[in-house]
């Protein structure tokens, strides 16, 4: 019984540690929060003309915001790395998020450069297109990976609906951006773009968005309820098992009796002899043994 309770204590301790995160997690979370406040502060001060409005200023604010959002995105995977859970998968996601962040930062500064140099527009369009497509794949892969690691073989129907819905949304948006091409410095839309506007495709994408939202919400609700039930069952079970349930109460370990002194042994031996429970020969022999202990 005690072993079961200790095991539950250990699991709850690990769960709490996982929820809180380690030193690197807390450091990156702090940097991300500070970055968001700094970026928002720059934008507000520029909008109120406290700071001089310039492309470089907004480029800096956007870069800080991008880095902060990238840090927030990698926090769940950093937490898994610190807890030695799915390290290979976690490192892969952290790497892809870092690549996406670099692409968006480059796009950000190309926007700044395009203000003064229109030749930067072609490079900007390519970087934005690549960044958007890669980010879409990353977001869908992140949702699928997190959901699978969280539920595994539980709630399979909801998982399948979620995966298919997000997969179709990813396909639709990726195909949409692939239809936009840059030819000779000009933006051209592929003829296949018209397929995305058909009634069937619009109905399918609408269904995918609705189903993804519903199934994801249900799975999140199930996960939160499961956590609450686990904690409630643990504490209620602990009180019951220790205080009220006689069938599963832990057996008390026999307490070791204190050792008798030679004087106490002689006194007990004398009482046995006086009550004629032992013979005089036994009394004398045992007394001789006890006397050696003095």
C-alpha positions in Angstrom: 0.0 0.0 0.0 2.8 2.4 1.0 4.6 1.6 -2.2 1.5 2.5 -4.3 1.2 5.8 -2.5 4.9 6.5 -2.9 4.5 5.7 -6.7 1.6 8.2 -7.0 3.6 10.8 -5.1 6.5 10.3 -7.5 4.2 10.6 -10.6 2.5 13.8 -9.2 6.0 15.2 -8.5 7.1 14.5 -12.0 3.9 15.9 -13.4 4.4 19.1 -11.4 8.0 19.3 -12.5 6.9 18.8 -16.1 4.3 21.5 -15.7 6.7 24.0 -14.1 9.6 23.3 -16.4 13.3 23.4 -15.7 15.9 26.3 -15.6 16.2 26.6 -19.4 12.4 26.5 -19.8 12.0 29.3 -17.2 14.8 31.4 -18.7 13.4 31.2 -22.3 9.9 31.8 -21.0 11.1 35.0 -19.2 13.0 36.2 -22.3 9.9 35.6 -24.5 7.6 37.5 -22.2 10.1 40.4 -21.9 10.4 40.4 -25.7 6.7 40.6 -26.2 6.4 43.6 -23.8 9.4 45.3 -25.5 8.0 44.9 -29.0 4.5 46.1 -27.9 6.1 49.0 -26.1 8.0 50.1 -29.2 4.9 49.9 -31.4 2.8 51.9 -28.9 5.6 54.6 -28.5 6.0 54.9 -32.2 2.2 55.1 -32.8 2.0 57.9 -30.2 5.0 59.6 -31.8 7.1 59.4 -28.6 9.6 57.6 -30.8 10.4 58.7 -34.3 8.6 56.4 -36.8 11.0 54.7 -39.2 11.2 51.4 -41.1 14.1 50.3 -39.0 12.2 50.9 -35.8 9.3 48.7 -36.9 11.7 46.2 -38.3 13.3 45.9 -34.9 10.0 45.6 -33.2 8.9 42.9 -35.6 12.1 41.0 -35.2 11.8 41.0 -31.4 8.2 39.8 -31.7 9.2 37.0 -34.1 11.9 35.8 -31.7 9.5 36.0 -28.8 6.9 33.9 -30.6 9.5 31.4 -31.7 10.7 31.0 -28.1 7.1 30.5 -26.9 6.6 27.8 -29.7 9.7 25.8 -28.5 8.9 26.0 -24.8 6.8 22.7 -24.7 9.6 20.9 -26.6 12.3 22.4 -24.3 10.3 21.1 -21.3 10.3 17.6 -22.8 14.0 17.7 -23.5 14.7 18.8 -19.9 12.5 15.9 -18.6 14.3 13.4 -21.0 11.0 12.7 -22.9 11.0 12.2 -26.7 14.3 14.1 -27.0 14.9 13.3 -30.7 11.4 14.5 -31.7 11.8 17.6 -29.5 15.2 18.5 -30.9 13.8 18.2 -34.4 10.9 20.5 -33.7 13.1 23.1 -32.0 15.4 23.0 -35.1 12.5 23.5 -37.5 11.0 26.3 -35.4 14.5 28.0 -35.4 14.6 27.8 -39.2 11.2 29.3 -39.6 12.1 32.1 -37.2 15.2 32.9 -39.3 13.1 32.9 -42.5 10.6 35.3 -41.0 13.4 37.6 -39.6 14.9 37.7 -43.1 11.5 38.5 -44.6 11.1 41.3 -41.9 14.3 43.0 -42.9 13.6 42.6 -46.6 10.4 44.6 -46.0 12.5 47.3 -44.4 14.9 47.2 -47.3 12.1 47.3 -49.9 11.0 50.7 -48.6 14.1 52.2 -50.0 15.1 49.6 -52.6 12.3 48.1 -54.7 14.5 45.3 -56.0 14.2 43.7 -52.6 10.5 42.9 -53.4 11.3 39.7 -55.4 13.5 38.3 -52.6 10.8 39.2 -50.0 8.1 37.4 -51.9 10.2 34.2 -52.1 11.2 34.3 -48.5 7.6 35.0 -47.4 6.3 32.1 -49.6 8.9 29.7 -48.2 8.4 30.8 -44.6 4.6 30.5 -44.8 4.6 27.1 -46.4 7.3 25.8 -44.0 5.4 27.3 -41.0 2.2 25.7 -42.1 3.8 22.2 -42.2 5.4 22.9 -38.8 2.1 24.0 -37.1 0.2 20.9 -38.4 3.1 18.6 -37.5 3.3 20.2 -34.0 -0.5 19.6 -33.4 -0.3 16.0 -34.6 2.8 15.2 -32.6 1.6 16.8 -29.4 -1.8 15.1 -29.7 -0.3 11.7 -30.4 2.3 11.9 -27.5 -0.5 13.0 -25.2 -3.2 10.4 -26.1 -1.4 7.7 -28.0 -3.9 4.8 -28.4 -6.7 6.5 -26.5 -9.7 8.3 -28.2 -8.7 7.1 -31.7 -11.9 8.4 -33.5 -11.3 12.0 -32.2 -7.7 11.8 -33.1 -8.4 10.6 -36.6 -10.9 13.4 -37.2 -8.4 15.9 -35.9 -5.5 14.6 -38.0 -7.6 14.5 -41.2 -9.1 18.0 -40.6 -5.7 19.6 -40.0 -4.2 17.7 -42.9 -6.8 19.0 -45.3 -6.4 22.6 -44.0 -2.6 22.2 -44.5 -3.1 20.9 -48.0 -5.5 23.7 -48.9 -3.4 26.5 -47.6 -0.1 25.0 -49.0 -1.7 24.6 -52.4 -3.0 28.1 -52.2 0.5 29.6 -51.7 2.0 27.2 -54.2 -0.3 28.7 -56.8 1.3 32.1 -56.2 4.5 32.4 -58.2 7.1 35.1 -58.9 8.0 35.3 -62.6 10.3 38.1 -63.9 9.7 40.0 -60.7 6.0 39.9 -61.0 3.4 37.9 -59.0 1.5 35.5 -61.1 -1.3 33.1 -60.0 -1.5 29.6 -61.4 -4.6 28.5 -63.3 -5.1 25.8 -60.6 -6.0 28.6 -58.2 -9.5 28.4 -59.6 -10.0 24.9 -58.2 -9.6 26.2 -54.7 -12.6 28.5 -55.2 -15.0 25.8 -56.2 -18.1 25.1 -54.1 -16.8 21.6 -53.2 -13.4 22.9 -52.0 -14.9 25.7 -50.0 -17.4 23.2 -48.4 -14.5 20.8 -47.6 -12.3 23.5 -46.1 -15.2 24.8 -44.0 -15.9 21.3 -42.7 -12.2 20.8 -41.9 -12.0 24.0 -39.9 -15.2 23.2 -37.9 -14.2 19.6 -37.3 -10.7 20.5 -36.3 -12.0 23.0 -33.8 -14.6 20.7 -32.3 -12.4 17.6 -32.1 -9.5 19.6 -30.6 -11.7 21.2 -28.0 -13.1 17.8 -27.0 -9.7 16.3 -26.7 -8.5 19.2 -24.6 -11.5 18.9 -22.4 -10.9 15.1 -21.9 -7.2 15.8 -21.1 -8.1 18.4 -18.5 -10.8 16.2 -16.9 -8.4 13.3 -16.8 -5.8 15.4 -15.0 -8.4 16.6 -12.5 -9.7 13.0 -11.9 -6.2 11.7 -11.4 -5.4 14.2 -8.8 -8.8 13.8 -7.0 -8.7 10.0 -7.1 -5.2 10.2 -5.7 -6.0 12.3 -2.7 -9.3 10.7 -2.0 -7.8 7.2 -2.4 -4.9 8.2 -0.1 -7.3 9.2 2.7 -9.5 6.2 2.2 -6.7 3.7 2.1 -4.9 5.1 5.1 -7.8 5.9 7.4 -11.0 4.0 6.5 -10.5 1.0 4.3 -9.4 -1.9 6.6 -8.9 -4.3 3.7 -6.1 -2.4 2.1 -4.6 -0.8 5.2 -0.9 -1.1 5.4 0.2 -3.7 7.9 2.2 -2.3 10.6 5.7 -3.5 10.8 6.6 -5.2 14.0 8.4 -2.9 16.3 11.8 -4.1 17.6 11.6 -4.5 21.4 14.3 -2.8 23.4 17.1 -5.1 24.6 17.0 -6.2 28.2 19.9 -5.3 30.6 21.6 -8.1 32.5 20.0 -6.9 35.7 16.5 -7.2 34.1 17.4 -10.7 32.8 18.5 -11.8 36.3 15.3 -10.4 37.8 13.1 -12.2 35.2 15.1 -15.4 35.7 14.6 -15.2 39.5 10.9 -14.8 39.1 10.8 -17.9 36.9 12.7 -19.9 39.5 10.5 -18.6 42.4 7.4 -19.7 40.5 9.1 -23.1 40.0 8.8 -22.8 36.3 12.5 -23.8 35.9 14.7 -26.2 37.9 17.6 -25.1 40.1 20.1 -26.5 37.6 18.6 -24.5 34.8 18.5 -21.4 37.0 22.1 -21.7 38.0 23.3 -22.4 34.4 21.3 -19.4 32.9 22.4 -17.2 35.8 26.1 -18.0 35.0 25.5 -17.0 31.4 24.0 -13.7 32.3 26.7 -12.9 34.8 29.3 -13.1 32.0 27.5 -10.1 30.4 28.2 -7.9 33.4 
